[in-house]
Amino acid sequence: MKYTEVKNFINGKFIDTNNRKMDVCSPLTGQVISTVPLSTSNDVNMAVEAAWNAFPNWSGLTSKKRSEVLYRYRSIVEKNKESIASLIHNEHGKTMNEAKAEVEKSIELTEFACSIPQITAGEILKVSDGVVCQTNYVPLGVVASICPFNFPHMVPHWTIPNIIALGNCVILKSSEQVPLTACKIAEMFKEAGLPDGVLNIVNGDKEIVEAICDHPEIKAISFVGSTEVAQIVYRRATNNLKRCLTLGGAKNHLLVFPDANLEMTAADICASFTGTAGQRCMAASVMVAVGDVSHIIKKLCEETGKVIPGLNLGPIISIESRQNIINYIDEAEKRGAKILVDGRKTRIDDNCDKNGYYIGPTIIDYPDPKIKMPQHEVFGPVFEIVHANDMNEAIKLENESPYGNAASAFTQKGGIASEVTQRVSAGMTGVNIGVPVPREPFSFGGWNDSKFGAGDLTGKGGIEFWTQLKKITTKWEKQEKTNWMS
């Protein structure tokens, strides 16, 4: 195997287990590169115990002291950017450029967590003679973060730096398809001086997710994955009276108007739906073609021709996922949709392994409104086109989607752009941008069936989710009564 077997990380040590093992396969080659343990609820119990043992000392430190660990960690990640990217490339399949960009985003997220001492200073106000009110952000205790396969380094950094900067201890459950990167995260936090037990990793499948949802000593849970599983996790966790926020899938609509900049629109849309092989919840999924935009569609098809599997397009995460995408394209064709660019027939670069799980970028056009586009997420380099006569009809089509992660307007008219971004039912909107992801300190989070629970995971929204607010009112001297508080 290319890598040593994956182990759980509990109380600062990688530990052997007698659990069943699952092969970890590289989508680049289809070959086994490691194994991962399928842990049990007993492993979760061990991790939670270690975390609670670490919590009093960790939460008792000043926020400045905790942030010093994060500063050191950020430097370690920066120095090892190349090797981390190589690991992501091998276990996930991202191109090296995409993997490096992912690590750079993780660094940005860590930098935000380093600033938390300034953001969480709290408020203090004299509210009456001799009476002062103040607020403090108090950590919850032991919390859990359940992460997906598509961003094995970045998504854990949506949560872990904020969680520990705020004084909590955390149980990380990474995807069993990409567990190696999580081990590297643990190693680097250990090197940065994070005390044992503050970060713990328990590997596994559905059983571990259920054990985390059911454990009485885990106070809050975040989850990122498919909408179907996000709903299940949210219901199970909240049924156990836990704080929970789950992020699900998406089918992001781009409303394209005839006046849109031709070159920029085609390039941005192509990059959006093919980046990370379309395996991201912010990928462009649907063009709502408003009026005659045939010139833009033609240019987009030409731009897509520059994307070559194995050269600048990575593989799909598994052979099963690849087949599901092929089945989706087959079904669309059977129902009468036009396949403008067919990824099933795209050549694979000569220098890559032909056993990799590759599929080329695909563009599907639904010119007849009687042929309905399926509403579920494809999660691959597939882009679909539906047609609208005007802006109102286009917005109606977007709002009919059950999801609500992202939507963008491609136009040079400010009035249209403003109306679209205000009226579409999506939590993150953009103008002339294919992936309207907010940068720190603005938080990430969608609407509708793309998110279950209140608030956001990143930015200032994450601070509120991982803490509880304590309000303190003090009076030290007897004052002449002036109102009911004196």
BAKE-750797 format. One record per residue (C-alpha): x, y, z; chain; residue number from 1. Coordinates in Angstrom, 2 decimals, decimal comma. Each point is the difference from the previous one (the first is absolute). Layout:
N
         X         Y         Z   c     k
         X         Y         Z   A   NUM
...
END
This chain:
486
         X         Y         Z   c     k
      0,00      0,00      0,00   A     1
      1,15      3,54     -0,72   A     2
     -0,81      1,16      3,56   A     3
     -0,04     -1,64      3,42   A     4
     -3,36     -1,04      1,41   A     5
     -2,18      2,69      1,50   A     6
     -0,49     -0,02      3,78   A     7
     -2,27      1,86      2,39   A     8
      1,58      2,98      1,76   A     9
     -1,04      0,12      3,65   A    10
      1,59      1,91      2,88   A    11
      2,93      1,07     -2,14   A    12
      0,91     -3,47     -1,32   A    13
     -0,75     -2,09     -3,07   A    14
     -1,41     -3,23      1,37   A    15
     -0,51     -3,47     -1,44   A    16
     -3,46     -1,50      0,05   A    17
     -1,34     -3,49     -0,57   A    18
     -2,79      1,40     -2,12   A    19
     -0,88     -1,02     -3,53   A    20
      2,05      1,73     -2,68   A    21
     -1,07      1,57     -3,28   A    22
      2,23      0,58     -2,99   A    23
      0,82      3,56     -0,99   A    24
      0,30      0,22     -3,81   A    25
      1,54      2,82     -2,01   A    26
     -2,41      1,21     -2,71   A    27
      3,08      0,80     -2,09   A    28
      0,82     -3,68     -0,50   A    29
     -2,71     -2,09      1,63   A    30
      2,74     -1,55      2,17   A    31
     -0,13     -0,57      3,77   A    32
      2,29      2,54      1,70   A    33
     -0,90     -0,61      3,66   A    34
     -2,60     -1,45      2,35   A    35
     -2,25      1,76      2,51   A    36
     -1,57     -1,49      3,14   A    37
     -3,78     -0,17      0,27   A    38
     -0,20      1,00      3,63   A    39
     -2,75     -0,68      2,53   A    40
     -1,82      1,98      2,66   A    41
      2,66     -1,12      2,49   A    42
      2,57      2,01     -1,96   A    43
     -2,27      3,03      0,16   A    44
     -0,30     -0,49      3,76   A    45
      3,80     -0,02      0,33   A    46
      0,33      3,17     -2,05   A    47
     -2,69      1,82      1,93   A    48
      1,57     -0,96      3,32   A    49
      3,40      1,29     -1,17   A    50
     -1,58      3,23     -1,22   A    51
     -1,83      0,69      3,26   A    52
      3,20     -0,69      1,96   A    53
      1,78      2,58     -2,12   A    54
     -2,79      2,57      0,09   A    55
      0,53      1,64      3,43   A    56
      3,62      0,95     -0,64   A    57
     -0,53      0,96     -3,65   A    58
     -3,08      2,13      0,63   A    59
      1,74      1,53      3,02   A    60
      2,73      1,53     -2,15   A    61
     -0,40      3,54     -1,22   A    62
     -1,18      0,31     -3,59   A    63
      3,39      1,56     -0,78   A    64
      1,81     -3,12      1,20   A    65
     -2,27     -2,24     -2,07   A    66
      0,54      2,13     -3,08   A    67
      3,77     -0,39      0,35   A    68
     -0,42     -3,70     -0,81   A    69
     -1,94      0,95     -3,11   A    70
      2,69      2,47     -1,08   A    71
      2,61     -2,77      0,21   A    72
     -2,31     -2,42     -1,79   A    73
     -0,57      2,47     -2,83   A    74
      3,75      0,29     -0,53   A    75
      0,40     -3,78     -0,08   A    76
     -2,73     -0,36     -2,62   A    77
      1,57      2,76     -2,09   A    78
      3,39     -1,75      0,05   A    79
     -1,56     -3,34     -0,97   A    80
     -2,43      1,26     -2,62   A    81
      1,55     -2,07     -2,79   A    82
     -0,03     -3,31      1,88   A    83
     -3,57      0,54      1,24   A    84
     -1,14      0,78     -3,53   A    85
      1,71     -3,17     -1,27   A    86
     -1,85     -2,05      2,62   A    87
     -3,34      1,57     -1,00   A    88
      0,82     -0,66     -3,66   A    89
      0,67     -3,68      0,66   A    90
     -2,92     -0,85      2,25   A    91
     -2,64      2,31     -1,49   A    92
      1,12      0,44     -3,60   A    93
      0,02      3,80     -0,16   A    94
      2,55      1,52     -2,34   A    95
      3,06      1,35      1,81   A    96
     -1,10      3,59     -0,68   A    97
     -3,42     -0,70      1,51   A    98
      1,58     -1,74      2,99   A    99
      2,34      2,94      0,65   A   100
     -2,94      2,41     -0,21   A   101
     -1,82     -2,11      2,57   A   102
      2,94      0,22      2,41   A   103
      0,21      3,76     -0,53   A   104
     -3,66      0,31      0,97   A   105
      0,71     -2,04      3,14   A   106
      2,74      2,48      0,88   A   107
     -2,46      2,88     -0,44   A   108
     -2,50     -1,73      2,28   A   109
      2,70     -0,53      2,62   A   110
      0,97      3,66     -0,21   A   111
     -3,58      0,96      0,79   A   112
      0,06     -2,26      3,07   A   113
      3,21      1,72      1,12   A   114
     -1,96      3,27      0,08   A   115
     -2,71     -1,39      2,28   A   116
      1,46      1,61      3,18   A   117
     -0,74      3,40     -1,57   A   118
     -3,47     -0,97     -1,23   A   119
     -1,20     -1,68      3,20   A   120
      1,04      2,70      2,44   A   121
     -3,65      0,33      1,01   A   122
     -1,88      3,14      0,92   A   123
     -0,16      2,00      3,20   A   124
     -2,32      2,89      0,79   A   125
     -0,96      2,04      3,01   A   126
     -3,78     -0,35      0,01   A   127
     -0,81      1,90      3,20   A   128
      1,79      1,75      2,87   A   129
      2,38     -2,63      1,41   A   130
     -1,39     -2,75     -2,26   A   131
      1,99     -1,55     -2,85   A   132
     -1,07     -2,66     -2,53   A   133
      2,46     -2,05     -2,05   A   134
     -0,04     -2,99     -2,35   A   135
      2,49     -2,85     -0,39   A   136
      0,26     -2,75     -2,62   A   137
      0,21     -3,30      1,89   A   138
      1,08     -3,29     -1,65   A   139
     -2,52     -2,83     -0,17   A   140
      2,40     -2,76      1,01   A   141
      0,47     -3,04     -2,25   A   142
     -1,42      0,33     -3,52   A   143
      0,23     -1,98     -3,25   A   144
      0,66      0,81     -3,64   A   145
     -1,05     -2,49     -2,70   A   146
      1,68      0,77     -3,34   A   147
     -0,47     -1,10     -3,65   A   148
      2,41     -1,38     -2,59   A   149
      0,05      2,91     -2,43   A   150
      2,24      2,38      1,98   A   151
      2,01     -2,23      2,38   A   152
      2,15      2,89      1,25   A   153
     -2,14      3,13     -0,36   A   154
     -3,32     -1,13      1,51   A   155
      1,61     -1,18      3,27   A   156
      1,45      3,50      0,16   A   157
     -3,48      1,47     -0,24   A   158
     -0,45     -1,31      3,53   A   159
      3,11     -1,20      1,85   A   160
      1,95      3,31      0,28   A   161
     -3,09      1,89      1,20   A   162
     -1,05     -2,80      2,36   A   163
      3,32     -0,19      1,80   A   164
      0,70      3,75     -0,07   A   165
     -3,27      0,47      1,87   A   166
      1,09     -2,46      2,72   A   167
     -1,86     -3,15     -1,04   A   168
      1,38     -3,49     -0,60   A   169
     -1,02     -1,88     -3,14   A   170
     -0,66     -3,43     -1,47   A   171
      0,66     -0,04     -3,76   A   172
     -1,62     -2,61     -2,23   A   173
      1,46      0,33     -3,49   A   174
     -1,31     -1,85     -3,04   A   175
      1,14     -3,61     -0,12   A   176
      0,82      0,63     -3,67   A   177
      2,68      2,61      0,81   A   178
      1,29     -0,63      3,55   A   179
      3,71      0,59     -0,64   A   180
     -0,18      3,80     -0,11   A   181
     -1,72      0,09      3,40   A   182
      2,93     -1,93      1,48   A   183
      2,36      2,63     -1,39   A   184
     -2,10      2,74      1,62   A   185
      0,32     -1,76      3,37   A   186
      3,77     -0,41     -0,38   A   187
      0,45      3,68     -0,74   A   188
     -2,14      1,15      2,92   A   189
      2,05     -2,28      2,24   A   190
      3,19      1,60     -1,36   A   191
     -1,50      3,46      0,66   A   192
     -0,40     -0,85      3,69   A   193
     -3,72     -0,71      0,22   A   194
     -0,53     -1,86      3,30   A   195
     -0,96     -3,66     -0,14   A   196
     -3,74     -0,64     -0,11   A   197
     -1,01      3,36     -1,47   A   198
     -0,23     -1,49     -3,51   A   199
     -1,01     -3,64     -0,47   A   200
     -0,76     -1,93     -3,20   A   201
     -2,27     -3,03     -0,18   A   202
     -0,20     -1,69     -3,39   A   203
     -2,91     -2,01     -1,29   A   204
     -3,27     -0,03     -1,86   A   205
     -3,69      0,34      0,87   A   206
      0,44     -1,63      3,41   A   207
      2,35      2,74      1,19   A   208
     -2,30      2,77     -1,21   A   209
     -2,87     -1,57      1,95   A   210
      2,18     -0,42      3,10   A   211
      0,97      3,69     -0,15   A   212
     -3,65      1,05     -0,35   A   213
     -0,99     -2,18      2,95   A   214
      2,85      0,70      2,41   A   215
     -1,33      1,95      2,99   A   216
      3,28      1,83      0,65   A   217
      0,40      1,50     -3,49   A   218
     -1,62      3,42      0,20   A   219
     -0,10      1,11     -3,64   A   220
      0,45     -1,54     -3,44   A   221
      0,77      1,35     -3,45   A   222
     -0,42     -2,05     -3,15   A   223
      0,83      0,62     -3,66   A   224
     -1,17     -2,44     -2,68   A   225
     -3,01     -0,96     -2,07   A   226
     -3,43      1,47      0,77   A   227
     -1,47     -3,44      0,65   A   228
      2,54     -0,79      2,73   A   229
      0,01      3,60      1,29   A   230
     -3,72     -0,34      0,78   A   231
      0,53     -3,32      1,79   A   232
      2,88      1,33      2,10   A   233
     -1,89      3,19      0,90   A   234
     -3,09     -1,90      1,11   A   235
      1,95     -2,55      2,02   A   236
      2,24      2,54      1,72   A   237
     -2,76      2,45      0,86   A   238
     -2,20     -2,86      1,17   A   239
      2,79     -0,58      2,53   A   240
     -0,26      3,70      0,95   A   241
      3,33      0,96     -1,56   A   242
      0,87      3,19     -1,78   A   243
      0,40     -0,95     -3,66   A   244
      0,73      1,63     -3,35   A   245
      0,16     -2,11     -3,16   A   246
      0,88      1,10     -3,52   A   247
     -1,40     -2,00     -2,91   A   248
      0,12     -0,03     -3,78   A   249
     -0,88      2,55     -2,64   A   250
     -0,93      0,58     -3,61   A   251
      1,24      3,53     -0,56   A   252
     -1,64      2,12     -2,72   A   253
      1,78      2,62     -2,09   A   254
     -2,36      2,46     -1,69   A   255
      1,70      1,01     -3,25   A   256
     -1,25      3,03     -1,97   A   257
      0,81      0,84     -3,65   A   258
      2,14      3,02      0,93   A   259
      2,36     -2,03      2,21   A   260
      3,70      0,35     -0,79   A   261
      0,64     -2,86     -2,42   A   262
      3,58     -0,97      0,87   A   263
     -0,31      0,43      3,76   A   264
     -3,34     -1,78      0,27   A   265
      1,12     -3,05     -1,95   A   266
      3,29     -0,26      1,89   A   267
     -1,60      0,45      3,45   A   268
     -2,78     -2,49     -0,59   A   269
      2,38     -2,60     -1,40   A   270
      2,35      0,38      2,96   A   271
     -2,92     -0,17      2,42   A   272
     -1,58     -3,23     -1,23   A   273
      3,25     -1,85     -0,75   A   274
      2,07      1,12      3,02   A   275
      0,70     -2,91      2,38   A   276
     -1,79     -2,13     -2,63   A   277
     -3,27      1,66      1,01   A   278
      0,18     -1,64      3,42   A   279
     -0,82      3,05      2,09   A   280
     -3,24      1,44      1,29   A   281
      0,79      3,41     -1,53   A   282
      0,58     -1,26     -3,55   A   283
     -2,08      1,50     -2,78   A   284
     -2,70     -2,54     -0,83   A   285
     -2,61      1,73     -2,16   A   286
      0,00      2,87     -2,46   A   287
     -3,32      1,79     -0,24   A   288
      0,36      1,41     -3,52   A   289
     -2,06      3,21     -0,04   A   290
     -1,02      0,76     -3,58   A   291
      2,45     -0,70     -2,81   A   292
      3,41     -0,82      1,48   A   293
      0,99     -2,48     -2,70   A   294
      3,26      1,89     -0,56   A   295
      0,94     -0,52      3,65   A   296
     -0,96     -3,69     -0,08   A   297
      2,15     -0,49     -3,10   A   298
      2,96      1,71      1,66   A   299
     -0,50     -2,07      3,16   A   300
      0,14     -3,22     -2,02   A   301
      3,23      1,18     -1,60   A   302
      1,47      0,88      3,40   A   303
     -0,98     -3,39      1,38   A   304
      2,00     -1,65     -2,77   A   305
      3,16      1,23      1,73   A   306
     -0,74     -2,12      3,08   A   307
      1,69     -3,41     -0,33   A   308
     -0,50     -2,84      2,53   A   309
      3,33     -0,89      1,56   A   310
      1,62      3,26     -1,09   A   311
     -1,99      2,83      1,57   A   312
     -3,05     -1,98      1,17   A   313
      0,27     -2,45      2,87   A   314
     -1,88     -3,30      0,38   A   315
     -3,25     -0,74      1,80   A   316
      0,41     -1,25      3,57   A   317
     -1,17     -3,60     -0,66   A   318
     -0,91     -2,31     -2,84   A   319
     -3,57     -0,13      1,33   A   320
     -0,33      3,79     -0,07   A   321
      1,40      0,07     -3,53   A   322
     -2,59     -2,53     -1,15   A   323
     -2,80      2,00      1,62   A   324
      1,05      3,05     -2,03   A   325
      0,05     -2,04     -3,22   A   326
     -3,46     -1,35      0,82   A   327
     -1,25      3,56      0,51   A   328
      1,27      1,09     -3,43   A   329
     -1,44     -3,14     -1,63   A   330
     -3,42      0,67      1,53   A   331
     -0,01      3,66     -1,08   A   332
      0,77     -1,05     -3,56   A   333
     -2,76     -2,62      0,02   A   334
     -2,51      2,62      1,13   A   335
      0,83      2,29     -2,93   A   336
      2,60      2,40      1,39   A   337
      2,84      1,05     -2,31   A   338
      3,54     -0,94      1,01   A   339
      2,00      2,99     -1,22   A   340
      3,28     -1,23      1,52   A   341
      0,22     -3,71      0,81   A   342
      2,36     -0,92      2,82   A   343
     -0,63     -3,68     -0,59   A   344
      2,01      0,31     -3,22   A   345
      2,71      2,44      1,10   A   346
      3,53     -1,27     -0,46   A   347
      2,14     -0,49      3,08   A   348
      3,46      1,52      0,11   A   349
      2,70     -2,44     -1,14   A   350
      2,12      0,54      3,11   A   351
     -2,60     -1,07      2,58   A   352
     -1,00     -3,47      1,14   A   353
     -2,90     -1,28     -2,11   A   354
     -1,31     -1,87      3,06   A   355
     -0,77      3,30      1,70   A   356
     -3,64      0,99      0,49   A   357
     -0,11      2,67     -2,69   A   358
     -2,90      1,53     -1,88   A   359
      0,14      3,07     -2,20   A   360
     -1,99      3,23      0,40   A   361
     -3,57     -0,27     -1,28   A   362
     -2,54      2,64     -1,04   A   363
     -3,66     -1,03     -0,25   A   364
     -2,58      2,28     -1,62   A   365
     -3,77     -0,19      0,67   A   366
     -1,35      2,10     -2,90   A   367
     -3,57     -1,30      0,41   A   368
     -1,65      1,09      3,28   A   369
     -2,00     -3,23     -0,08   A   370
      3,22     -1,91      0,70   A   371
      0,49      0,66      3,70   A   372
      3,48      0,12      1,46   A   373
      0,37     -2,24      3,11   A   374
      0,31      2,01      3,19   A   375
      2,57     -2,16      1,78   A   376
      3,68      0,81      0,20   A   377
      2,36     -1,70     -2,47   A   378
      3,32      0,71      1,80   A   379
      2,20     -0,32     -3,05   A   380
      1,20      2,11     -2,96   A   381
     -3,50      0,24     -1,47   A   382
     -1,65      3,31     -0,93   A   383
     -3,63      0,31     -1,06   A   384
     -1,81      2,73     -1,93   A   385
     -3,65      0,99      0,35   A   386
     -1,66      2,92     -1,77   A   387
     -2,04      3,01      1,14   A   388
     -1,62      2,82     -1,97   A   389
      0,73      2,76      2,51   A   390
      1,48      0,79      3,41   A   391
     -3,16     -0,76      1,97   A   392
     -0,33     -3,42     -1,57   A   393
      3,69     -0,66      0,64   A   394
     -0,30      0,93      3,69   A   395
     -3,08     -2,21      0,28   A   396
      1,97     -2,95     -1,38   A   397
      2,79      0,59      2,51   A   398
     -2,40      0,32      2,90   A   399
     -1,68     -3,30     -0,90   A   400
      3,22     -1,86      0,80   A   401
     -0,18     -1,69      3,42   A   402
      3,56      1,07      0,74   A   403
      1,36      3,43      0,84   A   404
      3,77      0,13      0,18   A   405
      0,98      2,36     -2,81   A   406
     -1,29      1,97     -2,96   A   407
      1,62      2,54     -2,30   A   408
     -1,06      2,50     -2,65   A   409
      2,15      0,47     -3,10   A   410
     -0,82      3,43     -1,44   A   411
      1,47      3,46     -0,51   A   412
     -3,17      1,73      1,25   A   413
      0,10      1,03      3,63   A   414
     -3,77      0,11      0,42   A   415
     -0,44     -3,59     -1,18   A   416
      2,91     -1,21      2,13   A   417
     -1,40      1,69      3,11   A   418
     -3,49     -1,41     -0,49   A   419
      1,25     -3,53     -0,64   A   420
      2,28     -0,11      3,03   A   421
     -2,82      1,31      2,22   A   422
     -2,77     -2,28     -1,29   A   423
      1,66     -3,39     -0,51   A   424
     -0,45     -2,50      2,82   A   425
      3,64     -0,66      0,83   A   426
      2,22      0,82      2,95   A   427
      3,03      0,96     -2,09   A   428
     -0,48      2,05     -3,16   A   429
      2,30      1,61     -2,52   A   430
      0,28      2,18     -3,08   A   431
      2,18     -1,23     -2,87   A   432
      1,64     -2,62      2,21   A   433
     -0,37     -3,75     -0,37   A   434
      0,80     -0,95      3,61   A   435
     -1,32      2,73      2,33   A   436
      1,72     -1,28      3,15   A   437
      0,42      2,71      2,66   A   438
      3,51      0,59      1,32   A   439
      0,79      0,28      3,70   A   440
     -1,33      1,59      2,17   A   441
     -3,27     -0,42     -1,94   A   442
     -1,60     -3,33      0,79   A   443
     -0,88     -2,93     -2,25   A   444
     -3,55     -1,37     -0,02   A   445
     -2,94     -0,66     -2,28   A   446
     -3,77     -0,09      0,35   A   447
     -2,86     -2,44     -0,49   A   448
      1,05     -3,65     -0,43   A   449
      3,66      1,01     -0,11   A   450
      0,10      0,63      3,75   A   451
     -1,76     -1,25      3,12   A   452
      0,35      1,98      3,21   A   453
      0,57      3,64      0,85   A   454
      3,07      2,10     -0,76   A   455
      3,15     -0,77     -1,98   A   456
      3,10     -2,10      0,68   A   457
      2,74      2,40     -1,06   A   458
      0,84      3,61      0,75   A   459
     -1,87      1,83      2,74   A   460
     -2,90     -2,44     -0,33   A   461
      2,30     -2,79      1,14   A   462
      0,92      1,90      3,14   A   463
     -3,64      0,12      1,04   A   464
     -0,58     -3,66     -0,80   A   465
      2,94     -1,36      2,02   A   466
     -0,59      2,12      3,12   A   467
     -2,75      1,07      2,35   A   468
     -0,38      3,58      1,12   A   469
      0,29      0,74      3,70   A   470
     -1,49      3,26      1,25   A   471
      1,38      1,45      3,26   A   472
     -1,54      2,88      1,93   A   473
      1,94      1,46      2,96   A   474
     -0,65      2,58      2,71   A   475
      2,64      0,80      2,59   A   476
     -1,22      3,00      1,97   A   477
     -3,31      1,01      1,42   A   478
     -1,30      2,84     -2,15   A   479
     -2,75      2,48      0,47   A   480
     -3,04     -1,61     -1,61   A   481
     -0,59      1,54     -3,40   A   482
     -1,81     -2,80     -1,81   A   483
     -0,99     -3,65      0,34   A   484
      3,60     -1,22     -0,49   A   485
      1,55      2,03      2,80   A   486
END
